[in-house]
Amino acid sequence: MKKPRADRSPAALFVACCLVVGCATGPRPVSKIVNGHIVVTRAIGPDAYEHVARALLFEEEQRWEEAARELQRALSYDDQAAEIWAHLADLQVRMGQVDEAKTCIERSFEIEPTVAGHLAWAHLLEARHDEKAALERYGQAAALALSDGEAEAIEATHLALSSAQLATLDLAGAHATIRRLTDAARDSVRAQIERAALAWAEGHPAEAETALKAALTLEPSEIDGRLMLAALQVATDRPAEAKTTFREALDRTEDSIEVAEMFLKWLAARGDTAEAALEADRLTPDVLDENTVEAIVRIERAAGRPERAIAAAEKAQTKGLSAARAALLAGSALVDAKDLAGAAARFLKVRKGEPEFIESRLRAAEALRRAGGARPLAEADRALDDATAALTLDPSAGVISTTGKAPTRSGDGKTSTESKPVPEAASDTKATESGAPRPHDWASDLIIARALLDEKRGDPARAARGLDAALQKDPDNPRFLLIRAAIDERRGEWRAALKMAGKILQADARNVEALNFRGFVAVDHGEDLPTATRQLQVAMVLDPGAGGIVDSLGWAYLRGGDLARASDLLAQAERLEPGDPEILAHLAELYSREKQIDRAVATYRRALAHDPEERVARDILKNLHALEPAGGGSH
């Protein structure tokens, strides 16, 4: 249920503010009336416009250097275009050319102050980690946009200002900015969705729902907003309304597989197995072949029917599906069925030389690591050796990315960094913004998988050394940093873990996983609860409807003694992630604080029934042992 972040958008803002084609004799002033005032803007010449238009196309494809060259050519025809100077500066900031960017910004302001110029200054200041000064520039850009009356510029500047305020943990300021935007631009769908996310995180679900419904009235096809509304209805205990909203989202996306998975997983998790089965039957393609099998398997797994997913994968082999792909699909379903040994055996059937070989060994190693025991762990070690050898033979399959996304915490407690080193269907290459395929980062996956295996075998120091070696080559890799932090925290070095997560946030203050991890760990150890709580609120704004983050925020209020807000949020989290053992454990802790001992004991026992990870299970058993005598001793 992620929504796009209010980040820089120089191309859109540039179009909104300045791309008015001048006549053949050169640029002339353009006058208009805005809010009763005459505003004079300046067009750019047609020769310059051609190069600007080409620059925008290159920018869409992230071809920064070519875009910058086109803007430089445009300036050779019209060097008095302040917005083009500012746009060029923005590109230079992206390329790390901060000194050149400063020169271009100063040239832009010599001509005239513009919205684009203030935004370019803000981006440069952010690159220099001067957030306070950047905020001032964003504020000036928003004020100038309001005075100019350009609707797109008003929206872009206010969204950028709100995003910058979130980066400094100023939720109240961000909320006030978005409220001003909704007043000034009543037809802004993005503004309403941002307002909903902020309101929900600050404990105002009614305001959030009003904003979401306003967004959907403005744009009924807005799927992110509709899915956030469904999540809000789930969280506030209105399952019938949530089902209707999910079905509306399915209708508007023509039964999108991603939306279907979200809906089916929620139905299955809350125990609506019959309804999940009916929906799965409706959504499943009529024909099973190599082109439809992946969708069928995903639907069956989401509906909680792994045996049907396995059968579909096997049957698809007779319709052209490769044995290797079938093994990955069936193995993933066996993991759902908690048959980890069977899953590993399926993954290991993929032969050397197959495109899926590296992924198969990573998945086998993960299943064997989760199974535990001397023999499975030794087999996991061999699987990773095989994957490493295959990658050595084909290094192009494992380009290390410095911009890889850290693993998410999907309602599984403090972090899922110990459970999913490789994402589902990772062998499918993802497209860049230009449409070109991007090879999967197997090298990083192997480093992480090896570290997690070393930790599982009882050698966290070796795991840390392996990650440290990787960080020497790629010091800002957020995946390595977050896994390193998680390992530190699990071995009791929580202050070092906070420092690692803080390093991620220095580079990207809106990194959801780092915000959630750092906030949760700080709360768990009573470290600066106000800051940790704000970090978790920001994470919730950036990923509204994520049950794990809602749980983290509820835990923060519980540790801070605000039982009313903790109760509200922990209940929301349990509805969003039904059966999550750590969320249940937090609810049990709440009941214990409220002296509802029998209810606490029953909830701890429910958590144990949902197969918690080892450390969570130990904590639950310890708390149960302390509570059961007080509750009568027999539960």
PyMOL commands that set and color helices and strands:
alter all, ss='L'
color gray80, all
select helices_A, chain A and resi 10-18+46-60+64-77+82-94+98-111+115-127+131-148+151-167+171-184+189-201+205-218+223-235+239-252+257-269+273-283+293-302+306-319+323-336+340-347+357-371+374-393+395-398+442-456+460-473+478-490+494-507+512-524+529-542+547-559+563-576+581-593+597-608+614-627
alter helices_A, ss='H'
color red, helices_A
select strands_A, chain A and resi 29-34+37-42+430-431+437-438
alter strands_A, ss='S'
color yellow, strands_A
deselect
rebuild
show_as cartoon
